[in-house]
């Protein structure tokens, strides 16, 4: 779902959602990463990044994709504006 779709409140079709879920299941199976391991990686990413920047945990997205013979871990992590006086 793109930026404009979210902004305008458009919802993806049920077929598109089902296709995306199936692709996600296939990538998880082929990568050998369990959902628990992905959740642990997410928690560790939050811990490390939080040492340096303030992140928006609620909007953080981690996904696995497959393309051109390789699996990819994609992390979309929104960063909040820095607070005055924050030091790493």
VOBA-1610 file (N, C-alpha, C; in pm, whole numbers, padded with zeros to 5 digits, always signed):
BEGIN
Unk+00085-00116+00000Unk+00000+00000+00000Unk+00090+00123+00000Unk+00064+00213-00091Unk+00146+00331-00106Unk+00103+00444-00014Unk+00182+00549-00017Unk+00158+00666+00067Unk+00020+00725+00041Unk-00013+00746-00087Unk-00141+00808-00121Unk-00259+00719-00083Unk-00242+00588-00098Unk-00349+00496-00059Unk-00378+00507+00090Unk-00273+00514+00171Unk-00291+00528+00316Unk-00356+00662+00349Unk-00308+00768+00282Unk-00358+00902+00309Unk-00506+00913+00274Unk-00547+00852+00164Unk-00685+00861+00119Unk-00774+00752+00178Unk-00718+00664+00260Unk-00795+00561+00327Unk-00836+00445+00239Unk-00766+00424+00131Unk-00797+00311+00042Unk-00747+00181+00103Unk-00826+00077+00089Unk-00790-00054+00142Unk-00755-00148+00027Unk-00652-00232+00044Unk-00619-00329-00061Unk-00728-00436-00072Unk-00739-00496-00190Unk-00839-00601-00209Unk-00800-00724-00127Unk-00899-00808-00098Unk-00871-00928-00019Unk-00778-01022-00095Unk-00788-01025-00228Unk-00698-01107-00309Unk-00554-01061-00297Unk-00533-00930-00296Unk-00398-00874-00282Unk-00341-00907-00144Unk-00423-00895-00041Unk-00380-00927+00095Unk-00342-01075+00105Unk-00425-01162+00048Unk-00396-01306+00051Unk-00268-01338-00024Unk-00247-01276-00139Unk-00125-01297-00217Unk-00002-01253-00138Unk-00010-01135-00075Unk+00102-01085+00005Unk+00134-01178+00122Unk+00030-01229+00187Unk+00052-01321+00300Unk+00117-01451+00254Unk+00072-01503+00141Unk+00130-01625+00087Unk+00277-01604+00052Unk+00308-01491-00011Unk+00447-01462-00044Unk+00531-01451+00083Unk+00477-01390+00186Unk+00549-01378+00313Unk+00577-01514+00374Unk+00478-01603+00372Unk+00496-01739+00425Unk+00604-01812+00346Unk+00602-01801+00214Unk+00703-01868+00131Unk+00843-01815+00160Unk+00857-01685+00173Unk+00989-01627+00201Unk+01037-01672+00338Unk+00949-01674+00438Unk+00987-01720+00572Unk+01035-01864+00566Unk+00962-01949+00494Unk+01002-02090+00483Unk+01137-02103+00416Unk+01161-02030+00311Unk+01286-02041+00236Unk+01404-01978+00309Unk+01378-01879+00393Unk+01488-01811+00463Unk+01536-01890+00584Unk+01451-01976+00639Unk+01488-02051+00757Unk+01476-01971+00886Unk+01416-01851+00881Unk+01399-01768+00999Unk+01258-01788+01054Unk+01250-01821+01180Unk+01119-01838+01243Unk+01063-01700+01279Unk+00932-01691+01298Unk+00874-01564+01342Unk+00933-01516+01475Unk+00968-01611+01562Unk+01029-01575+01690Unk+01165-01509+01669Unk+01243-01563+01574Unk+01375-01507+01547Unk+01362-01367+01486Unk+01265-01349+01400Unk+01244-01216+01340Unk+01203-01117+01448Unk+01118-01159+01541Unk+01077-01072+01651Unk+01196-01038+01741Unk+01284-01135+01764Unk+01404-01109+01844Unk+01495-01009+01773Unk+01511-01025+01642Unk+01592-00930+01564Unk+01531-00791+01572Unk+01399-00782+01565Unk+01330-00654+01574Unk+01360-00587+01709Unk+01348-00664+01818Unk+01375-00611+01951Unk+01519-00563+01965Unk+01613-00638+01910Unk+01754-00600+01918Unk+01783-00477+01833Unk+01719-00467+01717Unk+01735-00346+01635Unk+01685-00223+01710Unk+01570-00237+01775Unk+01515-00126+01854Unk+01612-00086+01964Unk+01667-00183+02034Unk+01759-00154+02145Unk+01884-00080+02096Unk+01942-00127+01987Unk+02065-00065+01936Unk+02036+00074+01881Unk+01935+00087+01797Unk+01905+00216+01736Unk+01862+00319+01840Unk+01794+00275+01946Unk+01748+00367+02049Unk+01863+00431+02125Unk+01981+00372+02120Unk+02098+00432+02183Unk+02140+00560+02112Unk+02107+00572+01983Unk+02156+00682+01901Unk+02048+00777+01853Unk+01928+00726+01828Unk+01818+00810+01779Unk+01689+00764+01844Unk+01590+00852+01844Unk+01458+00815+01894Unk+01377+00762+01777Unk+01324+00641+01793Unk+01250+00580+01683Unk+01104+00562+01721Unk+01021+00551+01618Unk+00878+00530+01637Unk+00851+00380+01630Unk+00839+00315+01744Unk+00823+00169+01751Unk+00694+00122+01684Unk+00587+00201+01699Unk+00457+00159+01647Unk+00455+00149+01495Unk+00531+00234+01427Unk+00529+00234+01281Unk+00645+00157+01219Unk+00726+00093+01302Unk+00840+00016+01252Unk+00791-00109+01181Unk+00846-00135+01062Unk+00808-00252+00984Unk+00933-00329+00944Unk+00930-00459+00964Unk+01038-00546+00919Unk+00975-00652+00831Unk+01032-00670+00713Unk+00975-00769+00622Unk+01087-00847+00553Unk+01051-00964+00507Unk+01141-01047+00428Unk+01087-01051+00287Unk+01175-01034+00190Unk+01135-01045+00050Unk+01234-01135-00022Unk+01192-01180-00137Unk+01280-01264-00217Unk+01283-01208-00358Unk+01403-01197-00412Unk+01417-01148-00548Unk+01554-01179-00601Unk+01558-01217-00727Unk+01684-01246-00796Unk+01770-01347-00720Unk+01705-01450-00668Unk+01778-01559-00606Unk+01830-01533-00466Unk+01789-01424-00403Unk+01835-01399-00266Unk+01721-01344-00181Unk+01728-01375-00053Unk+01632-01323+00043Unk+01684-01191+00096Unk+01590-01099+00125Unk+01628-00968+00177Unk+01545-00936+00300Unk+01611-00883+00400Unk+01544-00833+00518Unk+01535-00682+00501Unk+01413-00630+00503Unk+01394-00486+00483Unk+01336-00429+00611Unk+01403-00327+00665Unk+01356-00261+00786Unk+01319-00117+00754Unk+01196-00081+00782Unk+01147+00054+00765Unk+01126+00109+00905Unk+01216+00199+00948Unk+01217+00244+01086Unk+01207+00396+01089Unk+01087+00450+01118Unk+01071+00595+01125Unk+01149+00653+01243Unk+01221+00760+01218Unk+01300+00827+01321Unk+01229+00955+01360Unk+01212+00974+01489Unk+01147+01096+01540Unk+01250+01208+01544Unk+01203+01332+01537Unk+01296+01445+01547Unk+01370+01441+01680Unk+01497+01478+01679Unk+01575+01472+01804Unk+01526+01573+01906Unk+01535+01532+02031Unk+01503+01623+02141Unk+01627+01707+02170Unk+01606+01827+02214Unk+01717+01915+02248Unk+01790+01857+02368Unk+01923+01851+02358Unk+02004+01805+02469Unk+02028+01656+02474Unk+01979+01580+02377Unk+02000+01434+02377Unk+02141+01405+02327Unk+02214+01325+02404Unk+02349+01285+02363Unk+02355+01134+02359Unk+02430+01079+02263Unk+02441+00932+02254Unk+02520+00873+02368
//
